[in-house]
Amino acid sequence: MPLNSKQYQAVMWGSGPCMVLAPPGSGKTLALTKRIEYLIKKGGVDPSLICVLTYTKNAANEMKDRFNYYTNNKYKNVTIGTFHSVFFRVLREEGVLDGVKVLGEGEREKIVKDIVIAILKQKNKECSNVRKEIVNNINYDYIDFKSIADEISKVKNLRKNIKEYEPNSIEKDIFDKVYLFYDKYKQDNKYIDFDDMLTLIYEKLCSDKNLLQNMRKRFQYFMIDEFQDINLLQYEIIKLLVKPLNNIFIVGDDDQSIYGFRGASPNIMQSFKKDFRKTKIIIFDTSYRFGEDIVGVSKKLIRNNTVRFDKNYKGKNICSSIHVQETEDKVDESKYICDLIQYLKKSGGKYKDICVLCRTLRSSKNILAEMKKRNIPYVISHKDALNENEAHGV
């Protein structure tokens, strides 16, 4: 696909800070990979000085594949990886991770669950007999252990003091104990989780000036994909590393920032142009993935965002349609989806041509149960099938 004028501007950008605002399907991966090629071939930049960061192993691999395709596998020493994989490698080189094991997300959640239940049981022993009868009948299935684990992650990624943090997942006194016991469990068993990787690299860069200078020499051109997903801790690390050259090129869309539970915030993109005052802003204004009807409906919804960059996207003239259906609850939603599938089948459609997209594997639970009840055949295909270590590229 030939570059449009906005993509061409981004590819040709040389040194200094640059922010590309790009909606889904606007060719951002194309622009990123072509810019790496441009820096090397036209800008004379040593490939080993370029570091491209993204959020999942799949996204990093896609970018590597595209870049290698465009350059015939000529430049192998460009660093393209996830935040965690790149910093994990640095920590390992520095000997920080000697004898340490990495906890996956599933393991982390299980440990948090065990700690929460242990704390609640201990709390029961301190209750009166009448209270014990009530508390002993607690159904732990109604406790959202994943949300508790996510809030522990959020505290670290926002660099919050645990005493000042007000949790939403469980009572504060319990949350504070869980947080402390979880950290102690990791220390006693020589574990780290993915949040610790970021905390460790930040602390190491702040305390070891030689390492900081070496990292600044090692990587002199940073490119970051999906910047709307960055959290405060990652941003602080990046700000340390890009000085004094400030050769940082970011691509993202503040309207797509959905990982607030992990500490991501569109405010960070707003802060970027203040922290890097000479930032060039380029807006990719065409989505090649969607028709104007889908883009138009999306824009009406997005305009309700209060913190955002002002931009006006348009779609290509592709046949497409959109319908928004309100339902009472998840069960009603599942019935509606299955009704629609059966209607499409009776109208001559084929099951293999129907796709149901869910934000997470957990959110598909009710839909799958309803499909089983109605004998609707299905195949599950989801990124959640990957273990978290693979997803982070570690």
C-alpha positions in Angstrom: 0.0 0.0 0.0 1.5 3.4 -0.9 1.9 6.0 1.8 -0.6 8.8 2.1 0.6 12.3 2.9 0.3 12.0 6.7 2.0 8.6 6.8 4.8 10.1 4.6 5.3 12.9 7.1 5.7 10.4 9.9 8.1 8.2 8.0 10.3 11.2 7.1 10.5 12.6 10.6 14.1 12.6 11.7 15.2 13.7 15.2 13.3 15.1 18.2 10.0 14.3 19.7 7.0 13.4 17.5 3.5 12.2 18.3 1.4 10.4 15.8 -2.4 10.2 16.6 -3.7 7.2 14.7 -7.2 5.5 14.7 -7.6 1.8 14.2 -6.7 0.7 10.6 -4.9 3.9 9.7 -1.6 2.3 8.8 0.4 3.0 11.9 2.3 -0.3 11.8 3.2 0.4 8.2 4.4 3.9 9.1 6.4 2.7 12.1 8.2 0.0 10.1 8.9 2.2 7.1 10.3 4.9 9.5 12.8 2.4 10.9 13.9 1.7 7.4 14.1 5.4 6.6 16.2 6.2 9.6 18.7 3.5 8.6 18.9 3.9 4.9 18.4 7.7 4.5 19.2 9.0 8.0 22.4 7.0 8.4 21.4 5.8 11.9 23.1 2.6 13.2 20.3 0.0 13.5 21.6 -1.0 17.0 20.7 2.5 18.3 17.0 2.0 17.5 14.6 0.6 20.1 10.9 0.0 19.2 8.6 -0.8 22.2 5.1 -2.2 22.1 2.7 -4.0 24.5 2.3 -7.6 23.4 4.6 -10.3 21.9 2.2 -10.6 19.0 2.4 -6.9 18.1 6.2 -7.0 18.4 6.4 -10.1 16.2 4.2 -8.5 13.6 6.4 -5.4 13.5 9.5 -7.6 13.2 8.0 -9.6 10.3 7.0 -6.5 8.4 10.3 -4.8 8.9 12.3 -7.8 7.9 10.0 -8.2 4.8 10.6 -4.6 3.7 14.4 -4.8 4.3 15.0 -8.5 3.2 16.2 -9.4 6.7 19.2 -7.1 6.3 19.1 -5.3 9.7 18.9 -7.9 12.5 20.2 -5.6 15.3 17.2 -3.3 15.6 15.6 -3.9 19.0 11.9 -4.6 18.6 10.1 -6.0 21.7 7.7 -5.5 24.6 8.5 -3.2 27.5 8.9 -6.2 29.7 11.1 -8.3 27.3 13.5 -5.4 26.6 13.8 -4.4 30.3 13.9 -8.1 31.4 16.9 -8.6 29.2 18.7 -5.5 30.7 18.0 -6.7 34.2 19.3 -10.1 33.4 22.5 -8.7 31.9 23.0 -6.6 35.0 22.6 -9.7 37.2 19.6 -8.3 39.0 17.5 -11.4 38.2 20.0 -14.1 39.2 18.1 -17.0 40.9 14.8 -15.2 40.5 11.6 -16.7 38.9 8.9 -14.8 37.1 5.2 -15.1 38.1 2.7 -15.3 35.4 -0.7 -13.5 35.7 -2.6 -16.7 36.5 -0.1 -17.6 39.2 -0.2 -14.1 40.6 -4.0 -14.2 40.8 -4.0 -17.6 42.6 -1.5 -16.4 45.2 -3.6 -13.2 45.8 -6.7 -15.4 46.1 -5.0 -17.6 48.7 -3.8 -14.6 50.7 -7.3 -12.9 50.7 -9.0 -16.1 51.9 -6.4 -16.6 54.6 -6.8 -13.0 55.8 -10.6 -13.3 55.9 -10.5 -16.6 57.8 -8.1 -15.1 60.3 -10.5 -12.1 60.6 -13.3 -14.6 61.3 -11.5 -16.0 64.4 -11.4 -12.5 65.8 -15.2 -12.1 65.4 -17.9 -12.8 68.0 -19.7 -16.2 67.7 -22.8 -14.7 66.1 -20.6 -12.9 63.6 -18.7 -16.1 62.9 -21.8 -17.9 61.7 -22.4 -15.2 59.2 -18.9 -14.8 58.0 -18.1 -18.5 57.8 -20.9 -18.8 55.1 -19.1 -16.3 52.8 -19.2 -17.5 49.2 -15.7 -16.6 48.0 -16.9 -16.9 44.4 -18.4 -13.5 44.7 -15.0 -11.9 45.5 -13.3 -10.6 42.4 -9.7 -11.7 43.1 -8.6 -10.6 39.7 -9.6 -7.0 40.4 -7.7 -7.2 43.7 -4.6 -8.4 41.8 -5.1 -5.7 39.2 -5.3 -3.0 41.9 -2.0 -4.2 43.4 -0.6 -3.8 39.9 -2.1 -0.3 39.6 -0.6 0.9 42.9 2.9 0.0 41.5 2.4 1.3 38.0 1.0 4.6 39.3 3.9 4.8 41.9 1.3 5.2 44.7 2.0 5.0 48.4 -0.1 2.1 49.7 -1.2 4.2 52.6 -2.7 6.8 50.3 -4.4 4.4 47.9 -8.2 3.8 48.2 -9.1 0.4 46.6 -12.4 -0.4 44.9 -12.1 -4.2 44.9 -12.2 -4.8 48.7 -12.0 -3.1 52.1 -8.9 -1.0 52.5 -7.6 -2.7 55.7 -7.8 -6.1 53.9 -6.3 -4.7 50.7 -3.3 -3.2 52.5 -2.6 -6.6 54.2 -2.9 -8.5 50.9 -0.5 -6.0 49.3 2.1 -6.5 52.0 1.7 -10.3 52.3 1.9 -10.7 48.5 5.2 -8.7 48.4 6.5 -10.8 51.3 5.5 -14.0 49.6 7.5 -13.0 46.5 10.6 -12.0 48.5 10.5 -15.2 50.6 10.2 -17.4 47.4 12.4 -15.3 45.1 9.7 -14.4 42.7 9.0 -11.3 40.7 6.0 -10.4 38.6 5.8 -8.2 35.5 5.2 -5.0 37.5 8.4 -5.7 39.5 10.4 -5.8 36.2 9.4 -2.2 35.6 9.9 -1.2 39.3 13.4 -2.8 39.3 14.6 -1.2 36.1 13.4 2.2 37.2 15.1 1.9 40.6 18.3 0.6 38.9 18.4 3.4 36.4 17.9 6.0 39.2 20.6 4.5 41.5 23.2 3.4 38.9 24.3 6.4 36.8 26.7 4.2 34.8 23.9 2.0 33.7 21.7 5.0 32.8 24.5 6.5 30.7 25.2 3.1 29.0 21.5 2.7 28.2 21.3 6.2 26.7 24.3 5.4 24.5 22.8 2.0 23.6 19.4 3.3 22.5 19.3 6.8 20.9 16.1 6.5 18.9 13.0 5.3 20.7 9.7 4.4 19.0 6.6 3.4 21.0 3.5 1.9 19.6 0.0 2.0 21.3 1.2 4.9 23.5 -2.3 5.3 25.0 -1.7 2.1 26.9 1.4 3.4 28.7 1.3 3.8 32.5 3.1 6.3 34.7 6.0 4.0 35.7 6.7 3.1 32.0 6.5 6.8 31.1 9.0 7.8 33.9 11.4 5.1 32.6 11.2 6.4 29.1 11.7 10.0 30.1 14.9 8.9 31.9 16.2 7.0 28.9 15.5 9.5 26.1 17.5 12.4 27.6 19.2 14.5 26.5 18.6 13.8 22.8 14.8 13.4 23.1 14.6 11.3 20.0 11.2 9.8 20.9 8.5 8.9 18.3 5.2 7.8 19.7 2.1 6.4 18.0 -1.2 6.1 19.7 -4.8 7.3 20.1 -6.0 8.7 23.4 -9.6 7.7 22.5 -8.5 4.1 22.6 -7.2 4.2 26.2 -9.1 1.4 28.0 -6.5 0.1 30.4 -7.2 2.4 33.3 -7.3 -0.6 35.7 -3.6 -1.1 34.9 -2.7 2.5 35.3 -2.9 3.6 31.7 -4.3 7.1 31.2 -4.9 9.4 28.2 -3.6 12.2 30.5 -0.1 10.8 29.9 -0.5 11.6 26.2 -1.6 15.2 27.2 1.5 15.4 29.4 3.8 14.3 26.6 3.4 17.5 24.7 4.2 19.5 27.9 7.2 17.4 28.8 8.5 17.5 25.3 7.7 21.1 24.3 8.9 21.0 20.7 6.8 17.9 19.8 5.6 17.6 16.3 2.0 16.3 16.1 0.8 14.3 13.0 -2.7 13.1 12.8 -3.6 10.0 10.6 -7.1 11.0 9.7 -8.2 8.0 7.6 -9.2 4.6 8.8 -8.8 2.0 6.0 -10.4 -0.7 8.1 -13.9 0.7 8.5 -16.5 2.4 6.5 -17.7 5.9 7.2 -20.9 4.7 8.8 -19.0 2.8 11.5 -16.5 5.6 12.0 -19.4 8.2 12.1 -21.2 6.3 14.9 -17.9 5.9 16.8 -17.1 9.6 16.6 -20.5 10.4 18.2 -19.6 8.2 21.1 -16.0 9.4 21.4 -17.0 13.0 21.5 -18.2 12.4 25.1 -14.6 11.9 26.2 -13.6 14.9 28.2 -9.8 14.5 28.0 -8.7 14.1 24.4 -6.9 15.6 21.4 -9.3 17.2 18.9 -9.2 15.2 15.7 -11.7 14.3 12.9 -11.2 10.8 11.5 -13.0 9.5 8.3 -13.5 6.1 7.0 -13.1 4.7 3.5 -16.3 3.9 1.4 -16.5 0.3 2.3 -19.8 -1.5 2.6 -20.4 -1.9 6.4 -23.1 -1.6 8.9 -23.5 -1.2 12.7 -26.3 -1.8 15.2 -26.1 -1.1 18.9 -28.3 -3.3 21.1 -29.0 -2.6 24.8 -29.7 -5.6 27.0 -30.7 -5.9 30.6 -27.7 -8.0 31.8 -25.1 -10.6 30.6 -27.7 -13.4 30.4 -30.0 -11.3 28.3 -27.1 -10.3 26.1 -26.2 -14.0 25.6 -29.7 -14.9 24.6 -29.9 -12.0 22.1 -26.6 -13.0 20.5 -27.7 -16.6 20.1 -31.1 -15.5 18.8 -29.3 -13.5 16.1 -26.9 -16.4 15.2 -29.9 -18.7 14.8 -31.7 -16.1 12.7 -28.7 -15.7 10.4 -28.4 -19.5 10.1 -32.1 -19.9 9.1 -31.6 -17.0 6.6 -29.0 -19.1 4.7 -25.9 -18.1 6.6 -23.2 -20.5 7.8 -21.9 -20.8 11.3 -18.3 -20.6 10.0 -19.0 -17.1 8.7 -20.2 -15.7 12.0 -17.7 -14.3 14.5 -18.5 -13.1 18.1 -15.8 -10.8 19.5 -15.4 -10.4 23.3 -13.1 -8.1 25.2 -11.8 -10.9 27.4 -12.2 -14.7 27.7 -14.1 -14.2 31.0 -16.8 -12.0 29.3 -17.5 -14.9 26.8 -18.6 -17.3 29.6 -22.3 -16.6 29.4 -22.4 -16.6 25.6 -20.6 -20.0 25.4 -23.0 -21.5 28.0 -26.0 -20.3 25.9 -24.5 -21.7 22.7 -24.0 -25.1 24.4 -27.6 -25.1 25.6 -28.8 -24.4 22.0 -26.4 -26.8 20.4 -24.7 -24.0 18.4 -21.3 -25.2 17.3 -18.3 -22.9 18.0 -14.6 -22.7 17.9 -12.7 -20.6 20.5 -9.9 -18.4 19.2 -8.5 -15.9 21.7 -5.2 -14.3 22.8 -6.0 -15.2 26.4 -5.0 -18.7 25.5 -1.4 -17.5 25.6 0.2 -17.6 29.0 1.1 -14.1 30.3 4.8 -14.7 30.0 4.4 -15.2 26.2 2.0 -12.3 25.9 4.6 -10.0 27.5 7.4 -11.5 25.4 9.4 -12.8 28.3 
